[in-house]
Amino acid sequence: MSVMNEILDFNNQFVEAGEYEQFFTDKYPEKQLAIVSCMDARILDLLPRALGLKNGDAKLIKNAGALVTHPWGSVMRSLLVAVFELKVTEIMVIGHYDCGMQGLHAPDMLNRMRAKGISDERIDVLENAGIDLDKWLTGFSRVEDAVCHSVNMIRKHPLMPANIKVHGLVIHPTTGQLTVVIDGNQERAE
């Protein structure tokens, strides 16, 4: 049985048993909090548990490395929607130790793509169209620096209100221990 079929079977039982009722909430996060975190499978349940969050407490945006890499990308748009439409007043960027984006190198990634059937011709088309694959497919060397970069991208965005607190943290993917990199209560936007 495929993973998709397993999920659909489970989902049917979940709905029929009314298990969804325990998750009732509305679209406004109770803690007025948005979190940008990594997509790492180790923190799927760990992150909200380690933060004491339950369904309905926060907006959660996940991507590889918990990175905000472009001021006009989907992560930044999601944060602006959270602030202006969903009453968010605080944002946390939470990276994690032992992240797959740490040390990611474009040449290695491109070689893995080629091994899965992506042709050099496709890669050349993208590069000739002005897409810097070396930059786009390169990770970071220190998670703390990546968190600081993302916090600064959010804080300095021309549409982000100065009164929004932006925090930067790193979570341990095994223990859930949080390390504060930037306390948005102490440091204000410029």
C-alpha positions in Angstrom: 0.0 0.0 0.0 1.3 3.5 -0.9 1.8 6.2 1.7 -1.0 8.2 -0.1 -3.4 5.3 0.4 -2.4 4.8 4.0 -3.0 8.5 4.6 -6.4 8.5 2.9 -7.5 5.4 4.9 -6.5 7.0 8.1 -8.2 10.3 7.1 -11.5 8.5 6.5 -11.4 6.9 9.9 -10.3 10.2 11.5 -13.3 12.1 10.0 -15.8 9.3 10.7 -14.7 9.2 14.4 -15.1 13.0 14.7 -11.5 13.3 15.9 -11.3 16.7 14.3 -13.5 18.2 17.0 -10.6 18.6 19.4 -8.9 20.9 16.9 -11.7 23.5 16.5 -10.4 27.1 16.4 -10.7 30.1 14.1 -8.2 31.6 11.7 -6.8 34.2 14.1 -3.8 32.8 16.1 -4.6 32.9 19.8 -1.1 34.0 20.7 -0.9 36.5 17.9 2.3 34.7 16.8 3.7 33.7 13.4 6.6 31.2 13.3 9.0 30.6 10.4 10.7 27.3 10.9 12.4 24.5 9.0 10.6 21.7 7.3 12.8 19.1 9.1 10.7 16.0 10.0 12.3 15.8 13.4 10.6 19.0 14.6 7.2 18.4 13.1 5.7 17.6 16.5 8.7 18.6 18.6 8.6 22.3 17.8 5.0 23.1 18.9 5.4 20.9 22.0 8.7 22.5 23.0 7.1 25.9 22.7 3.9 24.9 24.5 1.7 25.6 21.5 -1.6 24.0 20.6 -3.7 24.1 17.5 -4.9 27.6 16.9 -2.1 29.3 18.9 0.2 30.4 15.9 0.6 30.6 12.2 3.4 28.2 11.1 5.4 28.8 7.9 7.9 26.1 7.0 10.6 25.9 4.4 14.1 24.5 4.0 16.3 26.1 6.7 13.7 28.5 8.1 15.0 31.0 5.6 13.6 34.3 4.4 15.7 34.7 1.3 13.8 37.2 -0.8 11.8 40.3 0.3 9.1 39.6 -2.2 8.9 35.8 -1.9 6.1 33.6 -0.5 7.5 33.5 3.1 7.6 37.3 3.4 4.1 37.6 1.8 2.8 35.0 4.3 4.2 37.1 7.2 2.7 40.3 5.9 -0.7 38.5 5.5 -0.3 37.2 9.1 0.4 40.8 10.4 -2.1 42.7 8.4 -5.0 40.2 8.0 -4.6 37.8 11.0 -3.7 40.0 13.9 -0.1 38.7 14.4 2.0 41.0 16.6 5.1 38.8 17.1 7.2 36.7 14.7 9.7 34.0 15.6 12.3 32.7 13.1 13.3 29.3 14.5 16.2 27.4 12.9 17.6 24.2 14.2 21.0 22.5 14.7 22.0 19.8 12.3 20.0 21.4 9.5 20.2 19.9 6.0 20.7 23.5 4.6 23.8 23.9 6.6 26.7 23.2 4.2 24.4 22.6 1.2 26.5 23.2 -1.9 25.0 23.9 -5.3 27.4 21.7 -7.3 26.4 18.6 -5.2 22.7 19.4 -5.5 23.0 19.9 -9.3 24.8 16.5 -9.5 21.9 14.8 -7.6 19.5 16.5 -9.9 21.4 15.1 -12.9 21.4 11.7 -11.4 17.5 11.9 -11.2 17.2 12.8 -14.8 17.4 16.6 -14.9 19.4 17.4 -18.1 22.3 19.9 -18.4 20.1 21.5 -21.1 17.4 22.4 -18.5 20.0 23.7 -16.1 21.7 25.8 -18.9 18.3 27.3 -19.8 17.7 28.4 -16.2 21.2 29.8 -15.9 20.9 31.6 -19.3 17.6 33.1 -18.1 19.5 34.8 -15.3 18.8 32.4 -12.5 21.8 32.1 -10.2 21.5 28.4 -9.3 24.8 28.6 -7.3 23.3 31.2 -5.0 19.8 29.7 -4.9 21.0 26.2 -4.1 23.6 27.1 -1.5 22.9 26.8 2.2 24.5 28.4 5.1 27.5 27.6 7.3 26.1 28.6 10.7 22.4 28.3 11.7 22.7 31.3 14.0 23.8 33.5 11.1 21.0 32.2 8.9 18.5 33.1 11.7 19.9 36.6 12.0 19.8 37.1 8.3 16.1 36.1 8.2 15.2 38.3 11.2 16.9 41.2 9.5 15.1 40.6 6.2 11.8 40.7 8.1 12.6 43.7 10.2 13.9 45.8 7.3 11.1 45.0 5.0 9.5 48.3 3.9 5.9 47.0 4.6 6.6 45.5 8.0 5.5 47.7 10.8 8.2 48.8 13.3 6.1 47.7 16.3 6.2 44.0 15.3 8.6 42.1 17.5 10.8 39.7 15.5 12.7 37.1 17.5 15.4 34.6 16.3 15.9 31.2 17.9 17.5 27.9 17.3 15.9 24.6 18.5 17.8 21.4 19.2 16.2 18.8 17.0 16.4 16.1 19.7 15.8 17.7 23.0 13.7 20.8 21.9 16.0 23.1 23.9 15.7 26.7 22.6 18.6 29.1 22.2 17.8 32.7 21.8 19.8 34.4 19.0 17.8 37.6 18.9 15.3 38.8 21.5 12.8 41.0 19.7 11.8 42.5 23.0 15.3 43.9 23.4 16.2 44.8 19.8 13.9 47.1 17.9 13.6 47.6 14.2 15.6 50.5 12.8 
